Amino acid sequence: MNSARDQILARVRSALAPLPQRAPLPEWEQTLVRHRSPQPATDLWATFAGQLTAVNGTPLDSAAGLVALLEQHGWRRGYCDPALWPRLQAAFPVNFTVETIFDRARVDDFDFGITAASGAIAETGTLILTDAGTSSRLAALAPWVHVAVLGRSQIHADISAALAVLPADPNVIWVTGPSKTADVEGILIEGVHGPGRQLALLLDE
């Protein structure tokens, strides 16, 4: 029976269905994107790490360093992208509980989430996350600690370079440090709408 409810739900499903063709990106001038000329950098990771630290993020260049930081704060239960777990598992001691399936019904059980980044921008200390490149968007946004894993080849010098190779993904998230808001009386608070600690882990490719 084609009830009014069925008709409404059919319209909702139609509206939410993926578009057959993605709308083209708007024209933009590269000179308008960058407000200053970055200094030439021979080590983009070093530049990115410095900028990430400046926005209260934490750069790490080893799995052992990641585990030490998590242990220090008592963050011992979390999620890891199943594609990354074989490369990280040996660094985690037995007192950690790491799952490769993020259960939406148990969001509050996860202290940290480890997912893959699709890129990074050295000039601003920004991480780039996408639906296609991130195993679980919820695991990247819901736990107090988010660990974005990337390789050196994924680090772009500036925003223009990142935009030039941005993947054709319906959802791209630009993350510059922990989640922040200053809506209440102009007081800056971190970790309200997303992770309160943003980590970036560099892994050899």
C-alpha positions as CSV (number, residue, x, y, z in Angstrom):
1,M,0.0,0.0,0.0
2,N,1.4,3.4,-1.1
3,S,0.7,5.4,2.0
4,A,1.6,9.0,2.7
5,R,4.4,7.8,4.9
6,D,5.8,5.6,2.1
7,Q,5.7,8.6,-0.3
8,I,7.6,10.8,2.2
9,L,10.3,8.2,2.9
10,A,10.7,7.6,-0.8
11,R,11.3,11.3,-1.3
12,V,13.8,11.3,1.5
13,R,15.7,8.4,0.1
14,S,15.8,10.0,-3.3
15,A,17.1,13.2,-1.9
16,L,19.9,11.4,0.0
17,A,20.9,9.2,-2.9
18,P,24.4,9.9,-4.3
19,L,24.4,12.3,-7.2
20,P,25.1,10.6,-10.6
21,Q,27.7,13.3,-11.3
22,R,29.5,15.5,-8.8
23,A,29.2,19.2,-9.4
24,P,32.5,20.8,-10.7
25,L,34.6,22.7,-8.3
26,P,34.4,26.5,-8.6
27,E,37.1,28.5,-10.3
28,W,39.5,30.0,-7.8
29,E,42.7,32.1,-8.0
30,Q,45.7,30.5,-6.3
31,T,47.0,33.9,-5.3
32,L,43.9,34.5,-3.2
33,V,44.3,31.4,-1.1
34,R,47.7,32.0,0.4
35,H,48.0,35.1,2.5
36,R,51.8,34.9,2.9
37,S,54.6,33.2,1.1
38,P,55.9,30.3,3.1
39,Q,59.7,29.9,3.5
40,P,61.2,27.1,1.4
41,A,61.2,23.9,3.4
42,T,63.4,20.9,2.8
43,D,61.6,18.9,5.4
44,L,57.8,19.3,5.1
45,W,57.2,17.1,8.2
46,A,59.3,19.4,10.4
47,T,57.3,22.4,9.1
48,F,54.0,20.6,9.6
49,A,55.0,19.4,13.1
50,G,55.9,23.0,14.1
51,Q,52.6,24.4,12.9
52,L,50.5,21.6,14.4
53,T,52.2,22.2,17.8
54,A,51.4,25.9,17.4
55,V,47.6,25.1,17.3
56,N,47.8,22.7,20.3
57,G,48.2,19.6,18.2
58,T,50.7,16.8,18.9
59,P,53.1,15.5,16.2
60,L,54.6,12.0,16.7
61,D,57.1,10.2,14.6
62,S,57.0,6.7,16.1
63,A,54.4,4.2,17.3
64,A,56.4,3.8,20.5
65,G,56.0,7.6,21.2
66,L,52.2,7.3,20.5
67,V,51.8,4.4,23.0
68,A,53.9,6.2,25.6
69,L,51.7,9.3,25.4
70,L,48.5,7.2,25.6
71,E,49.9,5.3,28.6
72,Q,50.9,8.5,30.3
73,H,47.3,9.8,30.3
74,G,45.6,6.5,30.9
75,W,44.0,6.3,27.5
76,R,44.1,2.5,27.0
77,R,41.0,1.7,25.1
78,G,40.4,2.7,21.5
79,Y,39.8,2.0,17.9
80,C,42.3,1.5,15.1
81,D,41.7,1.4,11.3
82,P,42.0,-2.4,10.5
83,A,44.4,-1.5,7.6
84,L,46.7,0.2,10.0
85,W,46.6,-2.2,12.9
86,P,49.1,-4.8,11.6
87,R,51.7,-2.0,11.4
88,L,51.0,-0.7,14.9
89,Q,50.0,-3.8,16.9
90,A,53.5,-4.8,18.0
91,A,53.9,-1.4,19.8
92,F,50.8,-1.8,22.0
93,P,51.3,-3.7,25.3
94,V,48.7,-6.2,26.6
95,N,47.1,-3.7,29.0
96,F,45.6,-1.8,25.9
97,T,42.3,-2.8,24.3
98,V,42.3,-1.8,20.7
99,E,39.3,-2.7,18.5
100,T,39.2,-2.6,14.7
101,I,35.4,-2.1,14.6
102,F,34.0,1.1,15.9
103,D,30.7,0.3,17.6
104,R,28.3,3.3,17.4
105,A,26.4,1.9,20.3
106,R,29.5,2.2,22.6
107,V,30.9,5.6,21.5
108,D,31.8,6.6,25.1
109,D,33.9,3.4,25.5
110,F,36.7,4.6,23.2
111,D,39.4,6.9,24.6
112,F,41.1,7.2,21.2
113,G,40.6,6.6,17.5
114,I,43.4,5.9,15.1
115,T,42.5,6.6,11.4
116,A,44.3,7.3,8.2
117,A,44.7,10.9,7.0
118,S,44.3,11.6,3.3
119,G,46.9,14.4,3.5
120,A,48.4,17.3,5.5
121,I,49.4,20.9,4.9
122,A,52.8,22.0,6.2
123,E,52.1,25.7,6.0
124,T,49.1,25.6,8.4
125,G,49.5,22.3,10.4
126,T,46.2,21.1,8.9
127,L,45.2,17.4,8.5
128,I,42.9,16.3,5.6
129,L,40.4,13.6,6.2
130,T,38.0,12.1,3.7
131,D,35.2,9.5,3.7
132,A,37.1,7.4,1.2
133,G,40.4,7.5,3.0
134,T,39.1,7.3,6.6
135,S,37.9,3.9,7.8
136,S,35.4,5.4,10.3
137,R,34.6,9.2,10.3
138,L,32.9,8.7,13.7
139,A,36.1,7.2,15.1
140,A,38.0,10.3,13.9
141,L,35.5,12.7,15.5
142,A,33.9,11.2,18.6
143,P,36.8,10.0,20.9
144,W,38.6,12.5,23.0
145,V,41.8,11.6,21.3
146,H,42.2,11.3,17.5
147,V,45.3,10.0,15.9
148,A,45.7,10.7,12.2
149,V,48.3,8.5,10.5
150,L,50.1,9.8,7.4
151,G,53.3,9.4,5.4
152,R,55.8,12.0,4.2
153,S,54.5,11.8,0.6
154,Q,51.1,13.0,1.8
155,I,52.4,16.3,3.2
156,H,51.8,19.3,0.9
157,A,53.7,22.5,1.2
158,D,50.7,24.8,1.3
159,I,46.9,25.0,0.7
160,S,47.3,25.5,-3.1
161,A,49.3,22.4,-3.4
162,A,46.7,20.4,-1.4
163,L,43.8,21.7,-3.4
164,A,45.5,20.7,-6.6
165,V,45.4,17.0,-5.6
166,L,42.3,17.0,-3.4
167,P,40.5,13.7,-4.0
168,A,37.0,13.7,-5.6
169,D,35.3,12.9,-2.3
170,P,31.8,14.0,-1.2
171,N,33.1,14.8,2.3
172,V,36.5,16.4,3.0
173,I,37.3,17.5,6.6
174,W,40.1,20.0,7.3
175,V,41.4,19.6,10.8
176,T,43.7,22.2,12.3
177,G,44.4,21.2,15.9
178,P,41.8,20.1,18.4
179,S,38.1,21.0,18.1
180,K,37.6,24.6,19.3
181,T,34.7,26.9,20.0
182,A,34.5,30.4,21.4
183,D,30.7,30.8,21.2
184,V,30.2,31.3,24.9
185,E,31.3,34.8,26.0
186,G,34.3,34.6,23.6
187,I,36.0,32.0,25.8
188,L,38.1,29.5,23.8
189,I,37.2,25.9,24.7
190,E,38.7,22.8,23.1
191,G,37.1,19.4,22.6
192,V,33.5,20.5,22.5
193,H,32.4,19.5,19.0
194,G,35.2,16.9,18.3
195,P,38.4,15.6,19.7
196,G,40.1,17.5,22.6
197,R,43.5,16.1,21.6
198,Q,44.6,15.9,18.0
199,L,47.7,13.8,17.2
200,A,49.5,13.2,13.9
201,L,51.6,10.1,13.6
202,L,54.2,9.9,10.9
203,L,54.7,6.3,9.6
204,D,57.4,5.2,7.1
205,E,55.7,4.3,3.8
